[in-house]
Amino acid sequence: MTSALRSANATSGRYLIDLMRQRAERGGEDQQRYDLAFDVFIKQQSYSLLNKTFFWLSLASTASVALWPILVQFPPLAHGLAFVGQSIVQTMLTGFAAFNIYVYQYYKKRQTSAENLLRLIAFTTQPIDRLVDTVVDEMERLDQGIGFRAKAETPDEPDGRRNGLP
C-alpha cells in the first residue's frame, strides 16, 4: 500500500499531495506540477483548519441555542440567571451561532475549491503552462476574502440610471 493511502483521516488534499509527491520523484513536468500543487495544498490546509474550527463552534453554538430555554428552566441555574434577560441572551446566542455557521460554510466552500484545484493539477492532461494560468486565476479568486455586497445586482437601465435612481 502506498504512503498516500495510509491515513484514513487525511483530507483529500493530503492524499493528492502525497500522490503528486510520489510522481514528482520521476522529475520533469511532474515536479513542476507538485511545486504548483504544494502552494494550493498550503492554502487548502489553512482552509481545512478554519473549516474544522468553525464546524465545532457552529455545532456547540447551535446546541446552546436549542438548550438555552431548557437551562434557564433548570432550578439550580434559573435563580442565578434571573438577572440576565433571557430573550437577550437567546438572541445573542442565535446571532453567534449564525455567524459561526456562515464562516464554516464560507471556509468549507474554499476548502472544496482548493481540493478541486488539486484534483485538476493531479489528473489533467493540460500542458503545465496553461495549467499555471488556470491555477493562478483560481487562487486569485480564492484569496478575495469575504464580500458583503448584494447577491443579486440588477444591470444598468438603458438610460444609464441604476435601479431606477437618478
Residue pairs with C-beta under 8 A, 6 or more apart in sequence:
2 18
2 19
2 22
3 18
3 22
4 15
4 18
4 19
4 21
4 22
5 15
7 14
10 18
11 44
11 45
11 48
11 111
11 115
12 115
12 118
12 119
13 40
13 41
13 44
13 45
13 48
13 111
13 114
13 115
13 118
14 41
14 45
16 37
16 41
16 115
16 118
16 119
16 121
16 122
17 34
17 37
17 38
17 41
17 118
19 122
20 30
20 33
20 34
20 37
20 121
20 122
21 34
23 30
23 33
23 34
24 30
24 31
24 33
24 34
24 35
29 128
32 128
33 121
33 122
33 128
33 131
36 121
36 128
36 131
36 132
36 135
37 118
37 121
37 122
39 139
40 114
40 117
40 118
40 121
40 135
40 139
41 114
41 118
43 114
43 139
43 142
44 111
44 114
44 115
44 118
47 107
47 110
47 111
47 114
48 111
50 103
50 107
51 104
51 107
51 108
51 110
51 111
54 100
54 103
54 104
54 107
55 104
55 108
57 100
57 104
58 97
58 100
58 101
58 104
61 93
61 96
61 97
61 100
62 97
62 100
62 101
64 93
64 97
65 90
65 93
65 94
65 97
68 86
68 89
68 90
68 93
69 86
69 90
71 77
71 81
72 78
72 81
72 86
81 89
106 146
110 142
113 138
113 141
113 142
114 142
117 135
117 138
117 139
120 131
120 134
120 135
121 131
121 135
124 131
126 134
154 162
154 163
156 162
157 163
157 164
